[in-house]
Amino acid sequence: MENLEIEQNRLPKGTLSIAGAESGGTAGIHADLKAFQEVGVYGMATITAIVGRHPKTNKNVHPIDLEAIEAQFATAVARNPIDSIKTGMLFSQQVIKLVANMLNTFDVPRPVVDPVMIGKLDSKLLNDDAIATLQSEIFPLAKLITPNMMEASVLLGNRKIEKVTDLAQAAIDLHEQGPQHIIVKGGRLEGPAIDVLYDGKTLTYYEAPRIQTQNTSGAGDSYSAAIAAYLAQDYEMEAAVLAAKQLVTTAIAHSFSYSSMPGPVNIIGAKNYDSALKVRMYK
């Protein structure tokens, strides 16, 4: 059999997710890896916690040992290209401090920080004592943070966020906490699904039709992961957000559920769907 030479110049870009693993496959690391694959980057993972409810103890979050987190990260960066990174559920103050140290030590490019604090069903995914640490240790390192409305409210002292102008002001005020860019997601507003991006100078709005479905598990994770993957492919921020929101909007339109519980967005193949749900970007 003839030997085939590998074309080294076609190596894919690489994106690493540092997040929790949701055992049902709908969110967290599982959603991130699906989004990475769909966008076309080589996905890697550092798992911070396992989310899965024990049938007897009812315990839902099972933290990973700090040494194991550090080992996963060290293995990923030693073996593969890291062209962007996404952080998700960090859960505890100790993990946040470790991740901040790892990001500083490796000088990770294009960190996208999803400040996972409150889940779809208002479940608590970040300890109270860790919020200030996230703001002081991680936000100043971020190329972008991607809070939803509830998370932005908490980060701004439980401020009310009820309309699009509130999203814009929240993005402006969160910029003072250190990240280069902020996008505040208006998933719980009435009317169109509007998100607001701020870069320190300009507000950019992204508007998509609102899709009436309960099957939106993993939407936020997929969104931030897709942005990170597009940034790895050298998209500018505005273009990366636009492409990611189009991808996730299409994935929501094709969402599904195996039961009566809220199911996942279906990002697999979303780039190839003929979606009439076009995202509009304006300033």
C-alpha positions, 0 to 999 in steps of 0.5 A: 500500500502506498504511503501517504504524507500528512499535509502539515500545513492543514493542521486545524486551529485549536480551542480549549474549554475549561468547564464543567461536564454535564453528564446528559450531554446538553451543556458544559464541556459536551456542548462546547466540544460539539460547537468546536467541531461544528465551527471547525476547530480542534477541541480540547477540554479541562473538566472542573466538575461533573454535573450529574444528580446522584439517585440516592444522595441527590448531590448534583455537582461533583468537583474535580481535584485541583491537581487533576484540573492542572494536569488536564490543562498542562497536557492540552497545552503541551500537545496541541495548538491553543489558538483560543480558550473558553472558560465556563463553570469554574464553581469555586474560589479555589478553581478560579484562582488556579485557572487564573494562574494557569492562564497567566502562566501560559499567556493564553490567547483570546480568552472567552469567559462565560461567567457561569453562575446561574443555570437555565432553571435558576440553579446556582452554579457558582459559590457566593464567595467565588463571584468577587474572585471571578471578577478580580482574577479572571475578568481582567484577562478576558478578551470577552465575557458573555453573561446572561441577564441574570448573571449581569444583574448579579455582577452589578450588585443585583441591578434590575435588567428589564429592557434593551437599554438596560442590557447596553448600560450593563455592558458599559458598566461591566467593561469597568471590571476589566474585560476587553469586550462584553456581550450581555445576552437578552435571552429573557427579554420579551420580543426579539432575542437581542444581545449587546456587545461593547468594546469600550467605545461602541455598542453593537446590537445583535437581533434574532427572531425569538423561537418559542421552545423550552429546549434551549439547554446548552445555548449559552455554552454553545454561543460562547464556545462558538465565539471562541472557535471563530476567534481562533480562526482569526475572525474579528470580534463583531464577526465572530459574535455574528457568526456564533449567534447565527449558529446558535439561533439555528441550533435552537430552531432545530432543538429537540428533547427525548423527554418532557424535560427541557432538551438541548439545542441541536448544533450538530449540522447547524452550519448546513441548515437552510435557516430563514432565521437571520441575525441582524447586526446594527449599531 
